[in-house]
Amino acid sequence: MPISKSFSRIPFVDLSAQYKTIASEVNPAIQSVIDSCAFILGPEVKKFEEEFTRFCDVGFAVSVDSGTSAIELALRAFDVGPGDEVIAPANTFIATVLPITQLGAQPVLVDQHPDTYTIDVDQIEAAITERTKVIMPVHLYGQPADMDPILEIAKRHDLIVIEDAAQAHGARYKGKRVGGFGHAAAFSFYPGKNLGAYGDGGIVVTNDAQIDDKLRLLRNYGQRKKYHHEEIGFNHRLDSIQAAILRVKLQHLDAWNAARREHAADYTRLLEGFGVHPPMVPTYSEPIWHLYVIRVQNRDGFQAFLKERNIDSGIHYPIPIHLQPAYQYLGYKKGDFPVTDGFADNIVSLPMYAELTDEMVAYVVEAIKDFL
Ligand SMILES: *Cc1c(COP(=O)(O)O)cnc(C)c1O
């Protein structure tokens, strides 16, 4: 146990620690948008989209007002609606599935792989019917789903692939950043994500010029020219102030992700042999560690023990999609996805953010060892 600690508490994430490191860049960026009064779809939005396009090595990027909107507009751009089925993992955040059902389509869930926590690719084909239109893998916890077999299945069955990359800005699959593998990909800039705005935000990326065009119409009242409405569109635009903040933060993202990678490597090394199942990283994967998830018995006791030592933790997610009250009508029951169901009571997420220090990581690990 460290004797002279330079901290009094280890939060789960620490947005203010990050802000302190970039305040001198972010504050003038915000002020310059205010000075320009270009609040909606101004130059900052355009520049951010160009920069994020390059970051993901894709053709196009259309910014929107949240990650949920990004998924919804991506589905709409491919005309997903009533009668269509969308395959998605059972273990994910609810926002993967909400847009599917809001469009009147049917989510068809698939269990997670026990080692990677991402969709079990060997179970996808059994979920395909003649109504299946989209496969939506989630790069959960910042770990890329196994894209090659997914793309191969999609090709064989003539399906669209939309990546839910909300937790995976900059993660690499076989050396290439996620976002460009499917027909489109959705990212979230919720403040706690690896690339987070100071409010809500999201973006859709694609290599398809027609989809890019459709997304731009959909997010902005269905208009190309002011007051000329070609489609029944929406107001789902990213604010210019958020774009300006995200432009600053994008410059730091690789370094922040690298710092998370070091903390994850330390957790994994120091927890080896303690039976907490540190996350497995397949050779194809370079995760960005949005979350660092282990499994423990007596999770309530574990979290309370950490709390006593001023360490916050989280659960992602305590209730899988198919057991959420809102989705009882889908007709699933506990046990339908044995891996997801089996892990749901044991998973726990440790503090993870770039500004953690080695001392803090060691302190968390000591507490875990003491509990065990
Ligand atoms: C955060 C998140 C979303 C939704 O993003 P919001 O910006 O919060 O709307 C979607 N899918 C996953 C997996 C997420 O983690």
PDBQT file of the ligand as one rigid body, heavy atoms in Angstrom, charges set to zero:
ROOT
HETATM    1  C1  LIG A 401     -22.403   5.735 -25.784  1.00  0.00    +0.000 C 
HETATM    2  C2  LIG A 401     -22.914   4.678 -26.670  1.00  0.00    +0.000 A 
HETATM    3  C3  LIG A 401     -23.894   4.902 -27.653  1.00  0.00    +0.000 A 
HETATM    4  C4  LIG A 401     -24.715   6.153 -27.755  1.00  0.00    +0.000 C 
HETATM    5  O1  LIG A 401     -24.084   7.333 -27.730  1.00  0.00    +0.000 OA
HETATM    6  P1  LIG A 401     -24.756   8.676 -27.143  1.00  0.00    +0.000 P 
HETATM    7  O2  LIG A 401     -23.816   9.712 -27.667  1.00  0.00    +0.000 OA
HETATM    8  O3  LIG A 401     -24.754   8.564 -25.669  1.00  0.00    +0.000 OA
HETATM    9  O4  LIG A 401     -26.106   8.803 -27.733  1.00  0.00    +0.000 OA
HETATM   10  C5  LIG A 401     -24.216   3.870 -28.516  1.00  0.00    +0.000 A 
HETATM   11  N1  LIG A 401     -23.638   2.665 -28.415  1.00  0.00    +0.000 NA
HETATM   12  C6  LIG A 401     -22.712   2.399 -27.471  1.00  0.00    +0.000 A 
HETATM   13  C7  LIG A 401     -22.101   1.035 -27.435  1.00  0.00    +0.000 C 
HETATM   14  C8  LIG A 401     -22.332   3.384 -26.560  1.00  0.00    +0.000 A 
HETATM   15  O5  LIG A 401     -21.431   3.098 -25.621  1.00  0.00    +0.000 OA
ENDROOT
TORSDOF 0
